[in-house]
Structure formats: C-alpha cells, structure tokens
Amino acid sequence: MKVYNNIEDFKDVKNPVVTTGTFDGVHLGHQKIISRLKEAADELKGETVLLTFYPHPRMVLFPEDNELKMLNTPAEKIELLEKYGIDHLIIYPFTKDFSRLTSVEFVRNILVNKMKTKMLVIGYNHHFGRNREGSFEHLKEYGPLYGFDVEEIPAKDIENIEISSTKIRKALQTGDVKTAASFFGYPYSLTGRVVPGLKLGRTIGYPTANIVVEDKYKLIPGEGIYAVKVKTGSVIYEGMLSIGNNPTVARKGRSIEVNIFDFDKDIYGSDITIYFVERMRDEQKFKDLDELKVQLAKDKENALRIHELQHINF
C-alpha cells in the first residue's frame, strides 16, 4: 500500500476506485465498503484508493470538545487498511479552510481534478462538504457531470444494530470489549511503552508491566479487570490487565497494568500491544495485599478459562 501525506504526490494511478471518510476503527461496516471497492477495482481493472483525513474533523471544528477519543492511532489505521487490501491511502490534512469547501468544490477540486476518480463507493448516509451539505443524491448528479460512477453501500447491521464508530466508542468506554470486537471483527487493541511502577505486584507473585499510551487521543477502555492477550516482540501471551486507580495501594492517577502469564523477561522501555478479550470484573479496594492476592488468583483462574474458550482472530 502506498501512503500519501500530500495529495499532489498522487498521480498516474489507473482507473482510481475511491472511497472517502475517517474510517476510525476500520470496523465491519468499513470492511464491507473496502470489499466492494476491491471488487469494483477488479471489474474496472483499476486500483483502490481511500481518502481519509487527519486530524479528525471534530477536533478541528470543535476544539473545545476534549472528550473525543480515537479507536485507531494513525499507525494502527494504516496497518489495518493495508491488511484489508487498500492500494493507495491519501491522508489529507483537515483544516478549517478545507471544511469550507462546498460539496461541488470538493468533488471538482479533489475527487476529479486531483484524483481523477473513475468510481466512487460510499457508505450509507455519507455526507461531505461545507456543513455536511453533500449527500448520495448530490453525488448521483455530479457523477455524470464529471465522468465518474457512484455507488452507495447499504447500512451494515448486526442483530439490527447499525455499526458506527460512535457506538463502538460507547461500548469500550463501559468496558464492553466483546461487543466492540463483534463490531470490529477483531479484538480492540492498544500499544504502550512499559515503564517502571511501584513493583508491588512481584511481592505477591503477580508482577505487572505498567503501560503508558503515548497517543493522547487513543481511547482507553473503561476501568476494570480484563482477560487480555499480550504481544511482545513477535510472541503473543495470555494475561490479565487492570485499568484504574489501584485503590488498594496508595497511588495517584489511573494506571494500566498487565500481568503476563508464564513470562519473566525484562521489557522495560519496550512497546507491547494489548488485545482485549473480555472484561471480568470491576476494580475493587481490598483491606490488604493478602486479600488482593487471593482475588488475583481467582482472576487468573477466570482469565485462563476465558482464554481457553475464546478463539481470537488477529
């Protein structure tokens, strides 16, 4: 996959079959669009092109909204889009000036003049241009005028629940990682750097790796105790993870700590990736470390049972 941070570098692509959007999460709805994009490119002997935007439009248009968190870091999104078979990814800088383009200006200036779009495939209820004025109906008018075909993908439903990045964010914020995974088609993940912690876990037989996620926009699932998979290097281990304030010990602020099963390597300073399998329980305050140790033994037993039953697609 070729990645372009400057649309001027996008040229000499045969019969571009294009889709556009933020594609945060690259969930099953997005994957259906990509699948159709690839089919159309094969039919036209063309190449697939995804035009996305960074920063997220809401971050530019509503900078006072500090609550928006992303399902993917830019690097994660690139990796996923390559996995699902996109040939060309254009990351267009979203600015206030760009947001003022009318729908016809966006089509003419970007899709036609810059990208030479042969066919445009969009998701259900897609809107674009200033104040989101553009719609599928507009595109059906613009297509014949500017020489490209347009196709809309119907809403993708799972048990009558329309998939959206917003619904996935809400599920993750409550810790419902299983529902999120059913919308993604893969487990939610985050990558962070292992940093020194209080090192209390090792004193009770459950050493933890403390993780710092450097991307401030990356969504961290809700507080609680989770069964997780952990990738360090090229190896994936089973484990359990805590997100919360660790109320049993004197500690300020939220932490992310993972106990990796059957693992004893020094990974301080390394990046590891966490794959969320299932939320097991709420965070609790125990009267002392001995009581915590008893609960951790139960948590590990529960996590091992979950791992045995869950078959994760990466």
C-alpha positions in Angstrom: 0.0 0.0 0.0 1.3 3.5 -0.9 0.6 6.2 1.7 0.4 9.8 0.6 0.6 12.7 3.0 0.5 15.2 0.1 -2.3 14.7 -2.5 0.0 16.3 -5.1 2.1 13.1 -5.0 -0.9 11.0 -6.0 -0.7 10.7 -9.8 -0.6 8.2 -12.7 -3.0 5.7 -11.0 -5.0 3.7 -13.4 -8.8 3.9 -13.0 -8.9 5.0 -9.3 -11.8 3.4 -7.5 -12.2 5.7 -4.5 -13.9 5.9 -1.1 -13.6 8.6 1.5 -14.2 9.0 5.2 -12.4 8.9 8.6 -12.6 5.1 8.8 -11.8 5.2 12.5 -11.7 1.6 13.8 -11.9 0.1 10.3 -15.0 -1.9 11.6 -17.2 -4.4 9.8 -19.1 -1.6 8.1 -15.9 -0.1 6.8 -14.7 -3.5 5.7 -17.8 -4.0 3.6 -17.1 -0.8 1.8 -13.5 -1.8 1.2 -14.6 -5.2 0.0 -16.9 -3.6 -2.6 -14.1 -1.2 -3.5 -11.8 -4.1 -4.3 -14.5 -5.8 -6.4 -15.1 -2.7 -8.4 -11.4 -2.1 -9.0 -11.1 -5.6 -10.3 -14.1 -5.1 -12.6 -12.6 -1.8 -14.0 -9.0 -3.1 -14.0 -8.3 -0.2 -11.6 -6.8 0.4 -8.2 -8.4 1.1 -4.8 -7.9 4.5 -3.2 -9.0 5.6 0.3 -9.1 9.3 1.0 -9.1 10.0 4.8 -8.5 13.0 7.0 -6.2 13.9 9.8 -6.9 15.4 12.3 -10.4 14.1 12.8 -12.8 16.8 11.6 -14.4 17.2 15.0 -11.0 18.0 16.5 -10.7 21.0 14.1 -14.3 22.1 14.1 -15.0 21.7 17.8 -11.6 22.1 19.5 -13.3 22.7 22.9 -14.6 19.1 22.8 -11.8 17.3 24.7 -13.8 14.1 25.1 -13.3 12.7 21.6 -11.0 9.7 21.6 -10.0 7.7 18.6 -10.3 3.9 18.1 -7.1 3.9 16.0 -3.8 5.8 16.1 -2.7 6.9 12.7 -0.2 4.0 12.6 -2.9 1.4 13.6 -5.2 2.7 10.9 -2.5 2.4 8.2 -1.8 -1.2 9.3 -5.4 -2.2 9.2 -6.1 -0.6 5.8 -3.1 -2.3 4.3 -4.3 -5.6 5.8 -7.7 -5.2 4.2 -6.2 -4.6 0.8 -6.2 -0.9 0.0 -3.7 0.0 -2.7 -3.4 3.8 -2.1 -4.1 5.7 1.1 -4.2 9.5 1.0 -4.1 11.3 4.4 -5.5 14.7 3.7 -4.9 17.5 6.3 -8.3 18.6 7.6 -8.3 22.3 8.3 -11.0 25.0 8.8 -10.3 26.3 5.2 -10.8 22.8 3.9 -14.0 22.4 5.8 -15.4 25.4 4.0 -15.3 23.7 0.6 -18.8 23.2 -0.8 -19.8 19.7 -1.9 -19.4 20.6 -5.5 -15.9 22.2 -4.9 -14.8 19.0 -3.0 -16.0 16.8 -5.9 -14.5 19.0 -8.6 -11.2 20.1 -6.9 -10.3 16.9 -5.0 -12.1 13.9 -6.4 -11.9 14.9 -10.1 -9.1 17.3 -10.7 -6.6 15.9 -8.1 -7.6 12.2 -8.0 -9.1 11.5 -11.5 -11.8 9.4 -9.8 -13.3 6.7 -12.0 -15.7 5.3 -9.5 -16.7 6.5 -6.0 -18.0 4.0 -3.4 -19.5 5.5 -0.2 -21.1 4.2 2.9 -24.8 4.6 3.9 -25.8 8.1 4.8 -22.5 9.6 3.8 -22.3 13.4 3.9 -19.5 15.7 2.8 -18.6 19.3 2.1 -19.4 22.5 4.0 -21.9 21.9 6.8 -22.2 18.3 5.5 -24.4 19.5 2.7 -23.3 16.9 0.2 -25.2 13.6 0.0 -25.6 10.5 -2.2 -28.3 12.4 -4.1 -25.8 15.1 -4.9 -23.2 12.6 -6.0 -25.6 11.0 -8.4 -26.0 14.4 -10.0 -22.2 15.2 -10.0 -21.1 11.8 -11.3 -22.4 12.1 -14.9 -21.3 15.7 -15.0 -17.7 14.9 -14.1 -17.4 11.5 -15.6 -17.4 9.0 -12.6 -19.8 6.4 -11.4 -21.2 6.4 -7.8 -22.3 3.5 -5.6 -23.7 3.6 -2.1 -23.3 0.7 0.3 -26.4 0.0 2.4 -26.2 0.1 6.2 -24.4 -2.8 7.7 -26.4 -4.3 10.6 -25.6 -6.8 13.2 -28.7 -8.1 15.1 -30.4 -4.9 13.8 -27.9 -2.6 15.4 -26.2 -0.3 12.9 -22.4 -0.3 13.3 -20.8 3.0 13.9 -17.6 4.2 15.4 -19.6 6.2 17.9 -21.4 3.0 19.2 -18.1 1.2 19.4 -16.6 4.0 21.5 -19.6 3.9 23.9 -19.2 0.1 24.3 -15.5 0.4 25.0 -16.0 3.3 27.5 -18.1 0.9 29.6 -15.6 -1.9 29.2 -17.8 -3.9 26.8 -14.9 -5.1 24.7 -16.8 -8.2 23.5 -19.4 -6.1 21.8 -16.7 -3.9 20.4 -14.9 -6.9 19.0 -18.2 -8.1 17.4 -18.4 -4.8 15.5 -14.7 -4.7 14.6 -14.4 -8.4 13.6 -11.2 -8.4 15.6 -10.2 -7.6 19.3 -9.7 -4.0 20.3 -6.0 -3.2 21.0 -3.7 -0.6 22.3 0.0 -0.3 22.2 2.1 1.3 25.0 5.5 1.6 26.5 6.5 -0.4 29.6 7.6 1.9 32.4 8.7 1.3 36.0 5.9 1.1 38.5 5.6 0.6 42.3 6.7 -3.1 41.8 4.3 -4.3 44.4 2.8 -7.0 42.2 6.0 -9.0 42.2 6.0 -9.1 46.1 2.7 -11.1 46.0 3.5 -13.3 43.0 1.8 -11.2 40.2 4.4 -8.9 38.6 2.8 -6.4 36.3 4.1 -4.3 33.3 2.9 -0.7 33.7 2.0 0.7 30.3 1.9 4.3 29.1 0.0 5.0 25.9 1.7 8.0 24.3 -1.1 9.0 21.9 -3.4 11.2 24.0 -6.3 10.7 21.6 -6.3 6.9 21.8 -9.4 5.5 23.6 -8.6 3.6 26.7 -11.4 1.1 27.7 -13.4 1.7 30.9 -11.9 0.8 34.3 -11.9 -2.8 35.4 -10.1 -6.1 35.2 -9.8 -7.8 31.8 -8.6 -11.0 30.3 -6.2 -10.0 27.5 -3.7 -11.2 25.0 -0.3 -9.5 25.1 2.1 -9.2 22.1 5.7 -8.6 23.0 8.2 -8.9 20.1 6.6 -11.5 17.8 5.1 -13.7 20.5 1.6 -13.5 21.9 1.0 -14.4 25.5 -2.1 -14.7 27.7 -2.6 -12.4 30.6 -4.9 -10.2 32.7 -5.0 -6.5 32.9 -6.1 -3.7 35.3 -7.3 -0.3 34.3 -8.0 2.0 37.2 -6.7 3.9 40.2 -5.4 0.8 42.1 -7.3 1.7 45.3 -5.7 -1.0 47.5 -2.4 0.8 47.4 -1.5 4.5 47.9 -1.4 5.7 44.3 -2.5 8.8 42.4 -4.0 8.7 38.9 -5.2 6.0 36.6 -2.8 3.2 35.6 -2.8 0.4 33.1 -1.0 -2.7 34.4 -0.8 -6.2 32.8 0.2 -9.5 34.4 1.6 -11.6 31.5 1.2 -15.3 32.3 4.3 -17.6 32.1 6.6 -14.6 31.3 9.7 -13.4 33.1 11.7 -11.2 30.7 12.8 -7.6 31.3 10.8 -5.5 28.9 11.2 -2.0 30.5 11.3 0.6 27.7 9.7 -1.8 25.2 6.4 -1.3 23.3 3.8 -4.0 23.8 0.4 -4.5 22.4 -2.7 -5.4 24.4 -5.6 -7.2 22.8 -8.8 -7.1 24.9 -10.7 -10.3 25.2 -13.2 -9.9 28.0 -13.9 -7.7 31.0 -14.0 -9.9 34.1 -15.0 -7.6 37.0 -15.0 -4.0 38.4 -12.0 -2.6 40.2 -12.2 -3.2 44.0 -10.5 -2.0 47.1 -9.1 -4.7 49.3 -8.2 -4.4 53.0 -4.6 -5.5 52.4 -2.2 -7.1 49.9 -3.0 -10.6 51.2 -6.7 -10.2 50.3 -5.7 -8.8 46.9 -3.5 -11.8 46.3 -6.4 -14.2 46.9 -8.5 -12.2 44.4 -5.8 -12.2 41.8 -5.6 -16.0 42.0 -9.3 -16.1 41.2 -8.9 -13.6 38.4 -6.1 -15.6 36.8 -8.2 -18.8 37.0 -11.1 -17.0 35.4 -8.8 -15.4 32.7 -7.3 -18.8 31.8 -10.9 -20.2 31.4 -11.8 -17.3 29.2 -8.7 -17.8 27.1 -9.4 -21.5 26.7 -12.9 -20.7 25.4 -12.2 -17.7 23.2 -10.7 -18.1 19.8 -9.3 -14.7 18.8 -8.8 -13.6 15.2 -5.9 -11.2 14.8 
